Amino acid sequence: MTKTHPTRPTRPASSRRRTLVHGLIAVAAIAALPGASAFAADAYPAQPIRLVVPFPPAGGTDVLSRLVFNKIGTATHWTVVVENRAGAGGNIGLDAVAKARPDGYTIGMGQTANLAINPTLYPKMPYNAVTDFTPVALVAAQPVVLIVRQDSPYKTLADLVAAAKTKQLSMASAGTGTVGHLTGEMFQRRAGFKALHVPYKGASPALTDLMGGQTDFYFATPPIAMPMLKAGKLRALGVTSVKRVALLPNVPTVAEQGYAGFQAEDWKALVAPAGTPADVIARLNAEVNKALKDADTIARLRDEGSEPRGGSAADLATFIKSEHTRWGTIVRDSGARVE
């Protein structure tokens, strides 16, 4: 014999809606309680973090990224997986970060090129460098070094400028719109001369032709210049930092050679997708700053000509906006364009 059960009365739809609304209000109230956000930050990360490096393996950005996050991983036991996504001057990799879920599990190492130069250099960008990212921390910066071959007739910066005002010299670069190219253009405007720009497909061929006498000077980053400077095959005429570089203590800054205020740096900055929770950004920022204060990290950064920076996420937001404006002006003044 089959048992029957009394039928429960169906609740009106309006009653069910009220219950749902009350439930949502309760959830919101719990989330707003003091400590709710801190609990989320304490739980982060609950899975591996993907660090997008928008340049090839073994390059300057890649080496720096791995150095800093190896330190963070050792200190925190976080798992950070580096993903190299090169192309379009760093735009492809950073675009992947901009379009990732803003949960703190995808972050990217931006730099002067893809956060400050490319937005003006490229006619069409896949992301907005100012609004599509949440700044995390400024990681490091290195100056540009003005180099000539060892047997060059130009022994000082003043020699080079004097010669450039009487005849056309040639300036090598690692490519149109690179930090070195635009630094050179900025210096020419400041010094009052115009050189023939000879862009190459990368730093190595530019350096090779400089040493072979095909070009007269080159604004290069320290990792590119240092091996040949140490070997005595190149001469450095100046660095574009505010202070002299520990790696080249006898090389004066461009500023102290009659060009007060002249400065250009290739910097690296950690960013996350716009909308990433503030407590997660704060946690990432704190760990980056700790790593940058580590004595071994400082020594290894300085060995390649970089200086650790750090600071707050708010500091970086202000810095990116400022650099975006400054380098955008330099790009427009130079007439550089990449199609």
C-alpha positions as CSV (number, residue, x, y, z in Angstrom):
1,M,0.0,0.0,0.0
2,T,1.5,3.3,-1.1
3,K,1.8,6.0,1.6
4,T,0.7,9.5,0.8
5,H,2.0,12.7,2.2
6,P,0.1,15.9,2.7
7,T,0.8,18.4,0.0
8,R,2.7,21.5,1.2
9,P,1.1,24.7,0.2
10,T,3.0,26.6,-2.6
11,R,4.5,29.9,-1.4
12,P,3.5,32.9,-3.4
13,A,6.1,34.2,-5.8
14,S,6.2,37.6,-4.0
15,S,7.1,35.8,-0.7
16,R,9.9,33.9,-2.5
17,R,11.3,37.1,-3.9
18,R,11.3,38.7,-0.4
19,T,13.2,35.8,1.0
20,L,15.8,36.0,-1.8
21,V,16.3,39.8,-1.3
22,H,16.6,39.3,2.5
23,G,19.3,36.7,1.8
24,L,21.3,38.9,-0.5
25,I,21.1,41.7,2.1
26,A,22.4,39.4,4.7
27,V,25.3,38.3,2.5
28,A,26.2,41.9,1.8
29,A,26.1,42.7,5.5
30,I,28.4,39.9,6.3
31,A,30.9,41.0,3.6
32,A,30.8,44.5,5.0
33,L,31.8,43.4,8.5
34,P,35.2,44.5,9.8
35,G,37.8,41.9,8.9
36,A,35.9,40.3,6.0
37,S,38.3,41.9,3.5
38,A,41.3,41.1,5.6
39,F,40.2,37.4,5.7
40,A,40.2,37.4,1.9
41,A,43.7,38.9,1.8
42,D,45.0,36.3,4.4
43,A,43.7,33.5,2.2
44,Y,45.4,34.9,-0.9
45,P,46.9,33.2,-2.9
46,A,44.9,29.9,-2.8
47,Q,46.3,28.8,-6.2
48,P,49.4,29.5,-8.5
49,I,49.8,33.1,-9.7
50,R,50.5,33.7,-13.4
51,L,53.1,36.4,-14.0
52,V,53.0,37.5,-17.6
53,V,56.3,38.8,-18.9
54,P,55.7,40.5,-22.2
55,F,59.2,39.8,-23.6
56,P,61.2,36.7,-24.5
57,P,63.0,34.5,-22.0
58,A,66.4,35.6,-20.8
59,G,65.8,39.2,-21.7
60,G,66.2,42.1,-19.2
61,T,62.5,42.1,-18.1
62,D,62.4,38.3,-17.8
63,V,65.5,38.1,-15.7
64,L,64.4,40.9,-13.4
65,S,60.9,39.3,-13.0
66,R,62.3,35.9,-12.1
67,L,64.8,37.4,-9.7
68,V,62.1,39.3,-7.7
69,F,59.5,36.6,-7.7
70,N,62.0,33.8,-6.8
71,K,62.7,35.9,-3.7
72,I,59.0,36.3,-3.0
73,G,58.4,32.6,-3.6
74,T,61.2,31.6,-1.2
75,A,59.8,33.9,1.5
76,T,56.1,33.1,1.1
77,H,56.0,29.7,-0.5
78,W,53.8,31.1,-3.2
79,T,53.8,29.4,-6.6
80,V,54.4,31.9,-9.3
81,V,54.4,30.7,-12.9
82,V,56.1,32.9,-15.4
83,E,54.5,33.1,-18.9
84,N,56.5,34.8,-21.6
85,R,54.2,36.4,-24.2
86,A,56.4,38.6,-26.4
87,G,55.4,40.7,-29.4
88,A,54.4,44.2,-30.6
89,G,56.8,46.0,-28.2
90,G,55.3,44.3,-25.2
91,N,51.7,45.1,-26.1
92,I,50.6,41.4,-26.6
93,G,51.6,40.2,-23.2
94,L,50.2,43.3,-21.4
95,D,47.0,43.0,-23.3
96,A,46.6,39.5,-21.9
97,V,46.9,40.9,-18.4
98,A,44.4,43.7,-19.1
99,K,41.8,41.2,-20.3
100,A,42.4,38.6,-17.5
101,R,40.0,38.0,-14.6
102,P,40.8,40.7,-11.9
103,D,41.2,38.2,-9.1
104,G,44.9,38.6,-8.4
105,Y,45.9,35.4,-10.1
106,T,47.1,37.1,-13.3
107,I,49.6,39.9,-13.0
108,G,52.1,41.4,-15.5
109,M,55.5,43.1,-15.6
110,G,55.0,46.3,-17.6
111,Q,57.8,48.8,-18.4
112,T,58.5,52.2,-20.0
113,A,57.7,50.9,-23.5
114,N,54.3,49.3,-23.1
115,L,53.0,51.6,-20.4
116,A,54.4,55.0,-21.4
117,I,55.8,55.0,-25.0
118,N,53.6,52.6,-27.0
119,P,50.3,54.4,-26.4
120,T,51.5,57.2,-28.5
121,L,53.9,55.3,-30.8
122,Y,51.3,52.9,-32.1
123,P,48.3,54.2,-34.0
124,K,46.0,51.6,-32.4
125,M,46.5,50.0,-29.0
126,P,44.6,46.9,-27.6
127,Y,44.5,48.4,-24.1
128,N,44.5,51.7,-22.3
129,A,47.7,52.0,-20.3
130,V,46.2,54.2,-17.6
131,T,42.7,52.8,-17.1
132,D,43.0,49.1,-17.9
133,F,45.4,48.2,-15.1
134,T,45.6,48.4,-11.3
135,P,49.2,49.5,-10.4
136,V,50.9,47.3,-7.9
137,A,54.5,48.5,-7.4
138,L,57.4,50.2,-9.2
139,V,60.1,47.5,-9.2
140,A,63.3,48.9,-10.7
141,A,64.8,51.3,-13.2
142,Q,68.0,51.7,-15.1
143,P,69.5,54.6,-17.0
144,V,70.6,54.7,-20.6
145,V,74.3,54.9,-21.4
146,L,75.6,57.0,-24.3
147,I,78.4,54.9,-25.9
148,V,80.9,55.2,-28.7
149,R,83.6,52.8,-29.9
150,Q,86.9,52.9,-28.0
151,D,88.8,54.4,-31.0
152,S,86.2,57.1,-31.6
153,P,87.5,60.6,-31.9
154,Y,84.9,61.7,-29.3
155,K,86.4,61.4,-25.9
156,T,83.6,63.4,-24.0
157,L,80.0,64.3,-24.5
158,A,81.1,67.9,-25.4
159,D,83.3,66.5,-28.2
160,L,80.4,64.6,-29.7
161,V,78.0,67.6,-29.5
162,A,80.6,69.9,-31.1
163,A,81.2,67.5,-33.9
164,A,77.4,66.9,-34.5
165,K,76.9,70.6,-34.9
166,T,79.4,70.8,-37.8
167,K,78.6,67.5,-39.6
168,Q,75.9,64.9,-39.5
169,L,76.6,62.0,-37.2
170,S,74.7,58.7,-37.1
171,M,72.9,57.3,-34.1
172,A,72.2,53.6,-33.8
173,S,69.2,52.2,-31.9
174,A,67.7,48.9,-31.1
175,G,64.6,49.9,-33.1
176,T,62.2,52.8,-33.7
177,G,60.4,53.9,-30.6
178,T,62.7,52.1,-28.1
179,V,63.8,53.9,-25.0
180,G,67.3,54.3,-26.4
181,H,66.0,55.8,-29.6
182,L,63.7,58.3,-27.9
183,T,66.4,59.2,-25.3
184,G,68.7,60.0,-28.2
185,E,66.0,62.1,-29.9
186,M,65.4,63.9,-26.6
187,F,69.1,64.7,-26.2
188,Q,69.5,65.9,-29.7
189,R,66.7,68.4,-29.2
190,R,68.2,69.6,-25.9
191,A,71.8,69.8,-27.4
192,G,70.7,71.5,-30.6
193,F,71.7,69.1,-33.3
194,K,70.2,66.4,-35.6
195,A,71.8,63.0,-36.2
196,L,70.8,60.4,-38.7
197,H,68.8,57.7,-37.0
198,V,69.8,54.1,-37.9
199,P,67.3,51.7,-36.4
200,Y,68.2,48.0,-36.1
201,K,66.1,44.9,-35.3
202,G,67.4,44.6,-31.8
203,A,70.3,45.7,-29.6
204,S,72.9,43.2,-30.7
205,P,73.1,44.2,-34.4
206,A,73.1,47.9,-33.3
207,L,76.0,47.2,-31.0
208,T,77.9,45.3,-33.7
209,D,77.7,48.0,-36.3
210,L,78.7,50.7,-33.7
211,M,81.8,48.7,-32.9
212,G,82.4,48.2,-36.6
213,G,82.3,51.9,-37.3
214,Q,79.1,52.0,-39.3
215,T,77.5,54.4,-36.8
216,D,78.8,57.0,-34.5
217,F,77.0,56.7,-31.2
218,Y,74.3,54.6,-29.4
219,F,72.1,55.2,-26.3
220,A,72.1,51.6,-24.9
221,T,70.9,50.0,-21.6
222,P,73.7,48.9,-19.2
223,P,73.2,45.1,-19.7
224,I,73.9,45.6,-23.5
225,A,76.8,48.0,-23.0
226,M,78.7,46.6,-20.0
227,P,80.4,43.5,-21.4
228,M,82.1,45.6,-24.2
229,L,82.8,48.5,-21.8
230,K,84.6,46.1,-19.4
231,A,86.5,44.6,-22.3
232,G,87.7,48.0,-23.3
233,K,86.0,48.0,-26.7
234,L,83.6,50.8,-26.0
235,R,83.7,54.2,-24.2
236,A,80.8,55.6,-22.2
237,L,80.3,59.4,-22.5
238,G,77.4,59.8,-20.0
239,V,74.5,58.1,-18.2
240,T,70.9,59.5,-18.2
241,S,70.1,58.9,-14.5
242,V,69.9,61.6,-11.9
243,K,72.9,60.2,-10.1
244,R,75.9,58.3,-11.3
245,V,75.5,54.6,-11.6
246,A,77.4,52.3,-9.2
247,L,78.4,50.1,-12.1
248,L,80.0,53.1,-13.9
249,P,81.2,55.4,-11.1
250,N,83.6,57.3,-13.3
251,V,81.1,58.1,-16.0
252,P,79.3,61.5,-15.4
253,T,75.6,61.9,-15.9
254,V,74.4,63.9,-18.9
255,A,72.8,66.3,-16.4
256,E,76.1,67.2,-14.8
257,Q,77.7,67.9,-18.2
258,G,75.7,71.0,-18.9
259,Y,72.2,69.6,-19.3
260,A,70.6,70.1,-16.0
261,G,67.5,68.0,-15.3
262,F,68.1,65.6,-18.2
263,Q,66.8,62.2,-17.3
264,A,65.6,59.0,-19.0
265,E,65.1,55.6,-17.5
266,D,63.9,52.2,-18.6
267,W,61.7,51.2,-15.6
268,K,59.8,48.0,-14.8
269,A,56.4,48.1,-12.9
270,L,54.1,45.3,-11.7
271,V,50.5,45.7,-12.7
272,A,47.2,43.7,-12.4
273,P,43.9,43.9,-14.3
274,A,41.7,46.9,-13.4
275,G,39.3,46.0,-10.7
276,T,41.7,43.6,-8.8
277,P,40.7,43.8,-5.1
278,A,42.5,46.4,-3.0
279,D,43.5,43.9,-0.3
280,V,45.1,41.6,-2.9
281,I,47.0,44.6,-4.4
282,A,48.2,45.6,-0.9
283,R,49.5,42.0,-0.3
284,L,51.3,41.9,-3.6
285,N,52.8,45.4,-3.0
286,A,54.0,44.4,0.5
287,E,55.8,41.3,-0.8
288,V,57.4,43.1,-3.7
289,N,58.7,45.8,-1.4
290,K,60.1,43.2,1.0
291,A,61.9,41.5,-1.9
292,L,63.4,44.8,-3.1
293,K,64.9,45.4,0.3
294,D,66.7,42.0,0.3
295,A,70.5,42.6,0.2
296,D,71.0,39.9,-2.5
297,T,68.2,41.3,-4.7
298,I,69.7,44.8,-4.4
299,A,73.2,43.5,-5.3
300,R,72.0,41.5,-8.3
301,L,69.9,44.4,-9.6
302,R,72.9,46.8,-9.3
303,D,75.1,44.3,-11.1
304,E,73.1,44.8,-14.2
305,G,72.9,48.6,-13.8
306,S,69.4,48.8,-12.2
307,E,68.2,50.4,-9.0
308,P,65.4,48.9,-6.9
309,R,62.5,51.3,-6.4
310,G,59.4,50.0,-4.6
311,G,56.8,52.3,-3.0
312,S,53.0,52.2,-2.8
313,A,50.5,51.3,-5.4
314,A,49.3,54.9,-5.3
315,D,52.8,56.1,-6.0
316,L,53.0,53.9,-9.1
317,A,49.6,55.2,-10.4
318,T,50.9,58.8,-10.2
319,F,54.2,57.8,-11.8
320,I,52.6,55.9,-14.7
321,K,50.3,58.9,-15.5
322,S,53.3,61.2,-15.4
323,E,55.5,59.0,-17.6
324,H,52.7,58.4,-20.0
325,T,52.4,62.1,-20.6
326,R,56.2,62.7,-20.7
327,W,57.1,60.0,-23.1
328,G,54.0,60.7,-25.2
329,T,55.4,64.2,-25.8
330,I,58.8,62.8,-26.7
331,V,57.3,60.4,-29.2
332,R,55.2,63.2,-30.9
333,D,58.2,65.6,-31.0
334,S,60.4,62.9,-32.6
335,G,57.8,62.0,-35.2
336,A,58.4,58.3,-34.4
337,R,55.6,55.9,-35.5
338,V,55.2,52.1,-35.7
339,E,52.5,50.8,-38.0
